[in-house]
């Protein structure tokens, strides 16, 4: 595994990070989740990305990670970067969602209890909340760091103008934003155009999630929508998004990947790393899938012809 500095900070992250958005909750087999976490660790993945609502059920991905850390990896805590977030729904009522100081700090406390950690390496505002002044959300992040509950702060899913406001506030408070997290892929490259330059201009690292576009950049939908897939359940990927045109594009991209000696998922991850982002967050449902995606780091260089073909 190779590592890159996150923006202007001294913090280094692995090229590939492991996200616990799906497949690590109470509804998933613990042994498989444990095997994936240990395999990632053995391969040099030092950064683990969680949030208060990851599961399913919400919160249980943090509990799974905490158990593996406690039972298998406790002596390696200082070799890891562990991140969590608050911003989306955490619990019922007016104080379990958004960007208020009340919610941000309470959620951080709950996440620390679920993981069994004394502090997070990175704590994020998971989304911009238009109902809360951005100063209130950012000051909550500053105070989370100053209270020792996190070492660094990050933002996720902020529009570019609010992204800049967040950076300015945090910089003035001497708690700069170390990492900005956005959805990005070959299929959805908009944030690389709209948000990556803002992060680079302001010294923040940039980390991408959903590099495989919820499965569109895999072979999963080349022959229709399989039972049990996200598109079949309309979970984060709607069946109407899997059009004939989308499938044809995936097939053409797969042919380019094959000429590079890669699978389509590998090329999709490599393509993001070639954009000079800090790290790419991958998900997995098995050690086999995880290992296949980790191989993306072996070929992150593209010729001009390859980039043009991918763009086309």
Residue frames relative to the residue before (quaternion, step in Angstrom):
aa qw qx qy qz dx dy dz
X 1.0000 0.0000 0.0000 0.0000 0.00 0.00 0.00
X 0.2199 -0.7346 0.6262 0.1410 3.53 -1.09 0.80
X 0.2673 -0.7660 0.5737 0.1123 3.55 -1.26 0.53
X 0.1601 -0.7726 0.6085 0.0844 3.55 -1.18 0.65
X 0.5050 -0.6261 0.4971 0.3253 3.55 -1.15 0.66
X 0.3902 -0.7187 0.5336 0.2155 3.53 -1.05 0.83
X 0.8183 -0.1551 0.0521 0.5510 3.54 -0.22 1.31
X 0.7774 -0.3023 0.2526 0.4903 3.55 -0.98 -0.91
X 0.5018 0.6710 -0.4199 0.3487 3.59 1.25 0.09
X 0.5362 -0.6001 0.4791 0.3505 3.53 -1.34 0.00
X 0.5111 0.6635 -0.4026 0.3694 3.57 1.32 0.03
X 0.1595 -0.7833 0.5958 0.0780 3.56 -0.85 1.01
X 0.1384 -0.7762 0.6123 0.0596 3.55 -1.09 0.83
X 0.5373 -0.6030 0.4653 0.3624 3.59 -1.13 0.54
X 0.6259 -0.5358 0.3946 0.4067 3.58 -1.15 0.52
X 0.7782 0.1793 -0.1000 0.5935 3.57 1.08 -0.74
X 0.1367 -0.7694 0.6223 0.0458 3.53 -0.95 1.01
X 0.3751 -0.7218 0.5334 0.2320 3.58 -1.18 0.49
X 0.1860 -0.7880 0.5818 0.0778 3.54 -0.83 1.09
X 0.2825 -0.7798 0.5440 0.1271 3.56 -1.04 0.84
X 0.1920 0.8198 -0.5150 0.1607 3.57 1.19 0.64
X 0.7908 0.0856 -0.0198 0.6058 3.58 0.91 -0.98
X 0.8252 0.3582 -0.2086 0.3837 3.54 -1.41 0.22
X 0.6986 0.4359 -0.2870 0.4895 3.61 1.21 0.20
X 0.5303 0.6641 -0.3873 0.3574 3.57 1.25 0.25
X 0.7519 -0.4077 0.2843 0.4331 3.53 -1.34 -0.12
X 0.6580 0.5028 -0.3100 0.4670 3.60 1.21 -0.38
X 0.6549 0.4858 -0.2983 0.4961 3.60 1.32 -0.01
X 0.5994 -0.5769 0.4035 0.3809 3.62 -1.12 0.56
X 0.4515 -0.7150 0.4632 0.2653 3.58 -0.66 1.09
X 0.6514 0.5436 -0.3369 0.4083 3.61 0.86 -0.88
X 0.6464 0.5018 -0.3235 0.4750 3.60 1.03 -0.76
X 0.6377 0.5185 -0.3260 0.4671 3.59 0.97 -0.84
X 0.6501 0.5148 -0.3103 0.4648 3.57 0.93 -0.89
X 0.6598 0.5115 -0.3167 0.4504 3.59 0.86 -0.93
X 0.6579 0.5052 -0.3190 0.4585 3.60 0.97 -0.80
X 0.6542 0.5105 -0.3176 0.4588 3.58 0.93 -0.85
X 0.6828 0.4771 -0.2938 0.4689 3.59 0.90 -0.88
X 0.6399 0.5169 -0.3346 0.4597 3.60 1.00 -0.76
X 0.6367 0.5202 -0.3310 0.4631 3.57 0.95 -0.84
X 0.6518 0.5233 -0.3127 0.4511 3.57 0.92 -0.92
X 0.6699 0.5055 -0.2988 0.4543 3.58 0.92 -0.92
X 0.6955 0.4604 -0.2654 0.4837 3.59 1.18 -0.55
X 0.6458 -0.5659 0.3156 0.4039 3.59 1.21 0.25
X 0.4477 0.6447 -0.4842 0.3866 3.58 1.23 0.29
X 0.0752 -0.8364 0.5430 -0.0064 3.56 -0.33 1.26
X 0.7002 0.4463 -0.2538 0.4961 3.60 1.26 -0.28
X 0.0634 -0.7986 0.5979 -0.0257 3.54 -0.75 1.16
X 0.1933 -0.8211 0.5356 0.0385 3.54 -0.66 1.22
X 0.0216 0.7968 -0.5976 0.0861 3.56 -0.61 1.21
X 0.0846 -0.7622 0.6301 0.1216 3.58 -1.33 -0.05
X 0.6733 -0.5309 0.3375 0.3885 3.54 -1.23 0.45
X 0.7533 0.3885 -0.2136 0.4858 3.62 1.11 -0.59
X 0.4583 0.6871 -0.4614 0.3240 3.63 1.20 0.18
X 0.1880 0.7558 -0.6055 0.1633 3.54 -1.11 0.80
X 0.5593 0.2645 -0.5234 -0.5859 1.48 -1.26 -2.14
X 0.5778 -0.1261 -0.8056 -0.0349 1.70 -2.30 0.99
X 0.6820 -0.4907 0.3296 0.4307 3.61 -1.17 0.48
X 0.7833 0.3124 -0.2566 0.4722 3.53 -0.98 0.95
X 0.6460 0.5762 -0.3343 0.3725 3.57 1.09 -0.55
X 0.5394 0.5844 -0.4255 0.4319 3.61 1.18 -0.27
X 0.6211 0.5231 -0.3398 0.4744 3.58 1.07 -0.70
X 0.6492 0.5143 -0.3188 0.4609 3.57 1.00 -0.77
X 0.6338 0.5206 -0.3261 0.4701 3.59 0.99 -0.81
X 0.6682 0.4881 -0.3104 0.4678 3.56 0.85 -0.93
X 0.6513 0.5283 -0.3207 0.4403 3.58 0.92 -0.85
X 0.6471 0.5158 -0.3235 0.4588 3.56 1.01 -0.76
X 0.6615 0.4884 -0.3140 0.4747 3.61 0.90 -0.88
X 0.6366 0.5218 -0.3314 0.4611 3.57 0.97 -0.79
X 0.6864 0.4976 -0.2798 0.4506 3.57 0.89 -0.96
X 0.7757 0.3904 -0.1936 0.4566 3.58 0.85 -1.01
X 0.8154 0.2808 -0.1160 0.4928 3.60 1.07 -0.64
X 0.8352 0.2451 -0.0663 0.4878 3.57 0.93 -0.85
X 0.2807 0.8147 -0.4829 0.1560 3.59 1.23 0.23
X 0.6803 0.4998 -0.3034 0.4419 3.58 0.95 -0.77
X 0.6813 0.4840 -0.2821 0.4711 3.61 1.26 -0.21
X 0.2912 0.8015 -0.4953 0.1654 3.63 1.21 0.13
X 0.7269 0.4483 -0.2660 0.4471 3.60 0.83 -0.87
X 0.6175 0.5105 -0.3499 0.4854 3.57 1.30 0.06
X 0.6694 0.5099 -0.2710 0.4673 3.58 1.31 -0.02
X 0.2231 -0.6939 0.6598 0.1827 3.49 -1.39 0.42
X 0.0273 -0.8068 0.5885 -0.0456 3.57 -0.51 1.23
X 0.0788 -0.8187 0.5687 -0.0105 3.54 -0.69 1.16
X 0.0100 0.7613 -0.6472 -0.0387 3.54 -1.22 0.58
X 0.2708 -0.7795 0.5583 0.0862 3.55 -1.32 0.33
X 0.0707 -0.7489 0.6526 0.0905 3.50 -1.38 0.27
X 0.3630 0.7271 -0.5303 0.2415 3.55 -1.03 0.78
X 0.7200 0.3376 -0.2143 0.5672 3.55 1.03 -0.80
X 0.7768 -0.3629 0.2255 0.4626 3.57 -1.33 0.07
X 0.0914 -0.7984 0.5945 0.0280 3.54 -0.89 1.02
X 0.7619 -0.1545 0.1145 0.6185 3.57 1.07 -0.80
X 0.6648 -0.5358 0.3568 0.3790 3.54 -1.29 0.42
X 0.6786 0.4862 -0.3709 0.4069 3.51 -1.29 0.46
X 0.6819 -0.5381 0.3248 0.3741 3.58 -1.27 0.25
X 0.7109 0.4638 -0.2635 0.4584 3.61 1.18 -0.28
X 0.6380 0.5589 -0.3142 0.4264 3.59 1.28 0.19
X 0.7290 0.3241 -0.2056 0.5668 3.58 1.19 0.50
X 0.7263 0.4786 -0.3048 0.3881 3.57 -1.23 0.37
X 0.5891 -0.6016 0.4276 0.3288 3.53 -1.14 -0.66
X 0.3372 0.7636 -0.4979 0.2350 3.59 1.19 0.35
X 0.6240 -0.5279 0.4197 0.3946 3.54 -1.22 0.45
X 0.6153 0.5649 -0.3334 0.4371 3.56 1.01 -0.89
X 0.7194 0.4457 -0.2555 0.4675 3.57 0.80 -1.01
X 0.6618 0.5340 -0.3275 0.4118 3.58 0.81 -0.94
X 0.7220 0.4392 -0.2578 0.4683 3.57 0.79 -0.99
X 0.6382 0.5143 -0.3305 0.4679 3.60 0.99 -0.78
X 0.6616 0.5077 -0.3112 0.4558 3.57 0.95 -0.85
X 0.6239 0.5293 -0.3374 0.4655 3.58 0.99 -0.78
X 0.6516 0.5129 -0.3148 0.4617 3.58 0.94 -0.87
X 0.6594 0.5026 -0.3111 0.4645 3.58 0.93 -0.86
X 0.6629 0.5116 -0.3083 0.4514 3.59 0.94 -0.89
X 0.6235 0.5240 -0.3423 0.4686 3.59 1.03 -0.71
X 0.6499 0.5073 -0.3217 0.4656 3.59 0.97 -0.78
X 0.6762 0.5040 -0.3076 0.4406 3.60 0.90 -0.89
X 0.7182 0.4204 -0.2508 0.4945 3.59 1.02 -0.75
X 0.3932 -0.7193 0.4796 0.3130 3.57 1.17 -0.52
X 0.4741 0.6841 -0.4265 0.3540 3.57 1.26 0.33
X 0.4539 -0.6473 0.5360 0.2961 3.52 -1.31 0.39
X 0.7902 -0.0209 0.0377 0.6114 3.58 1.18 -0.58
X 0.3641 -0.6648 0.5930 0.2716 3.54 -1.33 0.31
X 0.4933 -0.6262 0.5010 0.3368 3.55 -1.13 0.53
X 0.7824 0.0430 -0.0143 0.6212 3.57 1.04 -0.81
X 0.0298 -0.7704 0.6360 0.0344 3.57 -1.00 0.82
X 0.2234 -0.8215 0.5216 0.0569 3.55 -0.76 1.16
X 0.3273 -0.5754 0.6859 0.3022 3.40 -1.49 0.22
X 0.3608 -0.8059 0.4363 0.1733 3.56 -0.33 1.33
X 0.8024 -0.0095 0.0157 0.5964 3.60 1.17 -0.45
X 0.5132 -0.5913 0.5127 0.3523 3.52 -1.28 0.35
X 0.1720 -0.7804 0.5975 0.0670 3.56 -0.89 1.01
X 0.2971 -0.7974 0.4937 0.1790 3.63 -0.28 1.19
X 0.6304 0.5396 -0.3423 0.4409 3.62 1.22 -0.30
X 0.7169 0.3782 -0.2354 0.5363 3.60 1.27 -0.20
X 0.5023 -0.6327 0.4798 0.3422 3.62 -0.89 0.82
X 0.5161 -0.6652 0.4348 0.3195 3.57 -0.85 0.94
X 0.5823 0.5837 -0.3696 0.4285 3.59 1.16 -0.57
X 0.6402 0.5271 -0.3289 0.4517 3.59 1.01 -0.75
X 0.6711 0.4913 -0.2995 0.4675 3.59 0.92 -0.91
X 0.6897 0.4808 -0.2928 0.4554 3.57 0.86 -0.92
X 0.6403 0.5094 -0.3410 0.4628 3.61 1.00 -0.72
X 0.5903 0.5474 -0.3706 0.4631 3.59 1.11 -0.60
X 0.6449 0.5052 -0.3220 0.4746 3.62 0.97 -0.81
X 0.6324 0.5320 -0.3289 0.4571 3.57 0.95 -0.87
X 0.7076 0.4615 -0.2690 0.4625 3.58 0.85 -0.95
X 0.5741 0.5600 -0.3798 0.4610 3.61 1.15 -0.49
X 0.6526 0.4843 -0.3086 0.4942 3.58 1.02 -0.77
X 0.7056 0.4825 -0.2799 0.4370 3.58 0.79 -0.98
X 0.6610 0.4803 -0.3084 0.4871 3.58 1.20 -0.41
X 0.5511 -0.6504 0.3746 0.3647 3.59 1.29 -0.02
X 0.4999 0.6720 -0.4193 0.3503 3.58 1.26 0.19
X 0.7764 0.0789 -0.0695 0.6214 3.59 1.28 -0.22
X 0.4351 -0.6916 0.5164 0.2562 3.55 -1.23 0.55
X 0.7908 0.0931 -0.0081 0.6049 3.56 1.07 -0.82
X 0.2631 -0.7416 0.5860 0.1935 3.56 -1.30 0.24
X 0.1006 -0.7766 0.6196 0.0531 3.52 -1.32 0.48
X 0.2475 -0.7230 0.6146 0.1959 3.52 -1.37 0.15
X 0.1204 -0.7867 0.6035 0.0486 3.55 -1.22 0.56
X 0.8674 0.1335 -0.1006 0.4687 3.55 -1.14 0.78
X 0.3953 0.7034 -0.4993 0.3157 3.62 1.07 0.60
X 0.4653 -0.6335 0.5216 0.3317 3.63 -1.00 0.70
X 0.6894 -0.5445 0.2843 0.3840 3.56 -1.11 0.70
X 0.6739 0.4909 -0.3240 0.4471 3.62 0.90 -0.80
X 0.6816 0.4577 -0.2832 0.4957 3.59 1.00 -0.78
X 0.5415 0.6003 -0.3764 0.4525 3.56 1.23 -0.55
X 0.6799 0.4786 -0.2825 0.4784 3.59 0.90 -0.96
X 0.6310 0.5244 -0.3391 0.4603 3.61 0.98 -0.77
X 0.6451 0.5200 -0.3195 0.4598 3.57 0.98 -0.84
X 0.6436 0.5203 -0.3201 0.4610 3.58 0.92 -0.89
X 0.6694 0.5170 -0.3092 0.4349 3.58 0.86 -0.96
X 0.6655 0.4989 -0.3106 0.4601 3.58 0.91 -0.89
X 0.6888 0.4824 -0.2870 0.4588 3.56 0.85 -0.96
X 0.6279 0.5295 -0.3393 0.4586 3.59 1.00 -0.75
X 0.6635 0.5055 -0.3058 0.4590 3.59 0.93 -0.88
X 0.6913 0.4565 -0.2659 0.4929 3.59 1.15 -0.62
X 0.4270 -0.7256 0.4352 0.3191 3.60 1.35 0.04
X 0.5854 0.4627 -0.4112 0.5236 3.56 1.10 0.84
X 0.0827 -0.8605 0.4994 0.0565 3.61 0.53 1.12
X 0.5422 -0.6044 0.4784 0.3346 3.53 -1.24 0.55
X 0.2551 -0.8125 0.5082 0.1283 3.58 -0.42 1.20
X 0.8205 0.0735 0.0142 0.5667 3.59 1.11 -0.64
X 0.1331 -0.7668 0.6254 0.0553 3.54 -1.06 0.90
X 0.1681 -0.8245 0.5387 0.0421 3.57 -0.72 1.10
X 0.0667 0.8062 -0.5780 0.1072 3.53 -0.81 1.11
X 0.5176 -0.5853 0.5236 0.3396 3.53 -1.28 0.50
X 0.1873 0.7775 -0.5809 0.1517 3.59 -0.83 0.97
X 0.1773 0.7603 -0.6102 0.1345 3.54 -1.09 0.77
X 0.6911 -0.4099 0.3639 0.4712 3.55 -1.30 0.01
X 0.6980 0.4776 -0.2677 0.4615 3.58 0.98 -0.86
X 0.7886 0.1576 -0.0720 0.5900 3.60 1.13 -0.65
X 0.0650 0.8614 -0.4991 0.0678 3.60 0.44 1.22
X 0.3588 0.7944 -0.4587 0.1724 3.60 1.26 -0.06
X 0.6799 0.5004 -0.3190 0.4309 3.60 0.88 -0.83
X 0.5771 0.5652 -0.3871 0.4446 3.60 1.17 -0.41
X 0.6736 0.4621 -0.2772 0.5059 3.56 1.20 -0.57
X 0.7789 0.3993 -0.1823 0.4479 3.56 0.83 -1.05
X 0.8223 0.2955 -0.1088 0.4740 3.59 0.92 -0.90
X 0.5933 0.5852 -0.3725 0.4084 3.60 1.05 -0.64
X 0.6698 0.4877 -0.3369 0.4472 3.67 0.80 -0.79
X 0.6241 0.5356 -0.3459 0.4517 3.60 1.04 -0.73
X 0.6422 0.5108 -0.3195 0.4739 3.57 1.00 -0.82
X 0.6777 0.4997 -0.2991 0.4490 3.59 0.84 -0.94
X 0.6660 0.5107 -0.3031 0.4513 3.58 0.98 -0.83
X 0.7597 0.3675 -0.1864 0.5030 3.58 1.17 -0.57
X 0.5996 -0.6414 0.3363 0.3405 3.57 1.22 0.43
X 0.5188 0.6280 -0.4284 0.3911 3.59 1.21 0.36
X 0.4674 -0.6246 0.5397 0.3164 3.55 -1.16 0.59
X 0.2371 -0.7643 0.5875 0.1206 3.58 -1.28 0.34
X 0.0125 -0.8055 0.5911 -0.0404 3.57 -0.68 1.10
X 0.2831 -0.7965 0.5231 0.1085 3.56 -0.89 1.00
X 0.1135 -0.7605 0.6315 0.1001 3.56 -1.13 0.70
X 0.7855 0.2802 -0.2615 0.4859 3.57 -1.32 0.40
X 0.1178 0.8350 -0.5308 0.0851 3.63 0.82 0.89
X 0.7112 0.4145 -0.2491 0.5102 3.59 1.23 -0.44
X 0.4513 -0.7271 0.4274 0.2915 3.58 1.28 0.42
X 0.6556 -0.5480 0.2917 0.4299 3.55 0.91 1.05
X 0.7756 -0.3591 0.1715 0.4899 3.57 1.07 0.73
X 0.4991 0.6596 -0.4354 0.3554 3.60 1.22 -0.19
X 0.7237 0.3827 -0.2318 0.5255 3.60 1.13 -0.63
X 0.5539 0.5141 -0.4359 0.4887 3.53 0.88 1.06
X 0.6026 -0.5486 0.4221 0.3972 3.57 -1.27 -0.18
X 0.3968 0.7841 -0.4275 0.2122 3.56 1.35 -0.09
X 0.8030 0.3019 -0.1369 0.4953 3.60 0.98 -0.83
X 0.3640 0.7653 -0.4726 0.2418 3.61 1.20 0.29
X 0.7761 0.2670 -0.1476 0.5519 3.60 1.17 -0.51
X 0.7700 -0.2765 0.1576 0.5530 3.55 1.04 0.78
X 0.5878 -0.5679 0.4477 0.3625 3.56 -1.34 -0.10
X 0.2712 -0.7999 0.5098 0.1636 3.62 -0.31 1.17
X 0.5868 -0.5698 0.4437 0.3662 3.54 -1.19 0.59
X 0.7923 0.3074 -0.2379 0.4703 3.55 -1.02 0.84
X 0.5376 0.6224 -0.4086 0.3957 3.60 1.25 -0.16
X 0.6625 -0.4994 0.3635 0.4237 3.58 -1.26 0.28
X 0.6495 0.5174 -0.3292 0.4495 3.59 0.98 -0.78
X 0.6405 0.5243 -0.3321 0.4523 3.60 1.04 -0.71
X 0.7198 0.4052 -0.2309 0.5142 3.57 1.16 -0.63
X 0.3252 -0.7502 0.4935 0.2964 3.58 1.34 -0.26
X 0.4188 0.6715 -0.4830 0.3747 3.56 1.00 0.94
X 0.8454 -0.0798 -0.0218 0.5277 3.58 -0.41 1.32
X 0.7535 0.1343 -0.1310 0.6301 3.59 1.28 -0.13
X 0.2487 -0.7945 0.5409 0.1202 3.57 -0.60 1.16
X 0.5997 -0.5983 0.3943 0.3562 3.54 -1.06 0.75
X 0.6520 0.5271 -0.3296 0.4341 3.61 1.03 -0.69
X 0.5762 0.5732 -0.3853 0.4371 3.61 1.25 -0.18
X 0.6512 0.4921 -0.3177 0.4825 3.59 1.18 -0.47
X 0.0648 0.8285 -0.5454 0.1090 3.56 0.37 1.30
X 0.6726 -0.4698 0.3713 0.4348 3.56 -1.30 0.22
X 0.6394 0.5312 -0.3270 0.4496 3.58 1.02 -0.80
X 0.6457 0.5152 -0.3174 0.4656 3.60 0.97 -0.86
X 0.6517 0.5080 -0.3120 0.4689 3.58 0.94 -0.88
X 0.6533 0.5130 -0.3169 0.4578 3.60 0.95 -0.86
X 0.6347 0.5170 -0.3300 0.4702 3.59 1.02 -0.75
X 0.6443 0.5177 -0.3214 0.4621 3.58 0.96 -0.83
X 0.6375 0.5242 -0.3276 0.4599 3.57 1.02 -0.76
X 0.6705 0.4866 -0.3031 0.4709 3.59 0.95 -0.85
X 0.6369 0.5073 -0.3248 0.4811 3.58 1.04 -0.76
X 0.6255 0.5458 -0.3328 0.4472 3.58 1.03 -0.77
X 0.6344 0.5247 -0.3275 0.4636 3.57 1.07 -0.71
X 0.6271 0.5137 -0.3324 0.4821 3.59 1.05 -0.74
X 0.6462 0.5265 -0.3163 0.4529 3.57 0.94 -0.90
X 0.6483 0.5315 -0.3215 0.4402 3.58 0.93 -0.90
X 0.6493 0.5069 -0.3204 0.4678 3.58 1.02 -0.75
X 0.6670 0.4688 -0.2936 0.4992 3.58 1.21 -0.46
X 0.4857 -0.6653 0.4277 0.3721 3.57 1.29 -0.14
X 0.5939 0.5503 -0.3580 0.4650 3.56 1.18 0.62
X 0.4719 -0.5722 0.5625 0.3655 3.50 -1.37 0.18
X 0.6580 -0.5000 0.3716 0.4229 3.59 -1.24 0.30
X 0.6515 0.4943 -0.3460 0.4599 3.66 0.85 -0.76
X 0.6312 0.5290 -0.3394 0.4545 3.60 0.97 -0.78
X 0.6767 0.4874 -0.3027 0.4614 3.58 0.86 -0.90
X 0.6289 0.5442 -0.3406 0.4385 3.58 1.00 -0.78
X 0.6640 0.4783 -0.2966 0.4923 3.59 1.01 -0.79
X 0.6432 0.5278 -0.3161 0.4559 3.59 0.95 -0.89
X 0.6276 0.5591 -0.3287 0.4307 3.57 1.00 -0.87
X 0.6563 0.4907 -0.3101 0.4821 3.59 0.99 -0.80
X 0.6567 0.5084 -0.3208 0.4554 3.59 0.91 -0.85
X 0.6264 0.5353 -0.3330 0.4585 3.59 1.13 -0.60
X 0.6131 0.5388 -0.3439 0.4643 3.61 1.26 -0.27
X 0.4725 -0.7107 0.4074 0.3252 3.58 1.32 0.19
X 0.2819 0.7013 -0.5851 0.2939 3.54 0.91 0.93
X 0.6237 -0.5622 0.3839 0.3840 3.58 -1.21 0.40
X 0.7876 -0.1311 0.1626 0.5797 3.56 0.83 -1.03
X 0.2681 -0.7264 0.6069 0.1794 3.55 -1.31 0.36
X 0.2952 -0.7512 0.5678 0.1617 3.57 -0.84 1.02
X 0.0896 -0.7832 0.6137 0.0445 3.55 -0.77 1.02
X 0.2625 -0.7054 0.6261 0.2038 3.52 -1.32 0.42
X 0.0698 -0.7946 0.6012 0.0491 3.57 -1.23 0.16
X 0.2445 -0.7551 0.5873 0.1586 3.52 -1.27 0.50
X 0.7777 0.1319 -0.0984 0.6067 3.58 1.32 -0.03
X 0.6178 -0.5317 0.4192 0.3998 3.55 -1.25 0.37
X 0.6191 0.5544 -0.3475 0.4343 3.60 1.02 -0.74
X 0.6706 0.4764 -0.2943 0.4865 3.58 0.90 -0.89
X 0.6294 0.5398 -0.3248 0.4550 3.57 0.98 -0.84
X 0.6816 0.4897 -0.2933 0.4577 3.57 0.83 -0.96
X 0.6235 0.5379 -0.3416 0.4530 3.59 1.00 -0.78
X 0.6921 0.4761 -0.2823 0.4632 3.58 0.89 -0.90
X 0.6186 0.5552 -0.3455 0.4357 3.59 1.06 -0.69
X 0.5938 0.5901 -0.3631 0.4091 3.58 1.14 -0.53
X 0.4659 0.6987 -0.4343 0.3257 3.60 1.25 -0.23
X 0.6328 0.5637 -0.3491 0.4000 3.60 1.04 -0.65
X 0.5823 0.6167 -0.3696 0.3794 3.60 1.21 -0.30
X 0.7966 0.1231 -0.0780 0.5867 3.59 1.22 -0.24
X 0.1495 0.8146 -0.5414 0.1450 3.57 0.16 1.29
X 0.5650 0.5726 -0.3951 0.4436 3.58 1.23 0.35
X 0.1170 -0.7986 0.5901 0.0170 3.56 -0.92 0.99
X 0.4089 -0.6628 0.5597 0.2832 3.55 -1.13 0.65
X 0.6469 -0.5055 0.3912 0.4158 3.56 -1.24 0.34
X 0.6300 0.5378 -0.3310 0.4521 3.57 1.03 -0.75
X 0.6550 0.5100 -0.3150 0.4600 3.58 0.95 -0.84
X 0.6581 0.5062 -0.3113 0.4624 3.57 0.93 -0.88
X 0.6505 0.5120 -0.3185 0.4617 3.58 0.99 -0.76
X 0.6481 0.5111 -0.3172 0.4670 3.57 1.01 -0.81
X 0.6447 0.5128 -0.3175 0.4697 3.57 0.98 -0.83
X 0.6463 0.5182 -0.3138 0.4640 3.58 0.96 -0.88
X 0.6531 0.5159 -0.3105 0.4593 3.57 0.98 -0.85
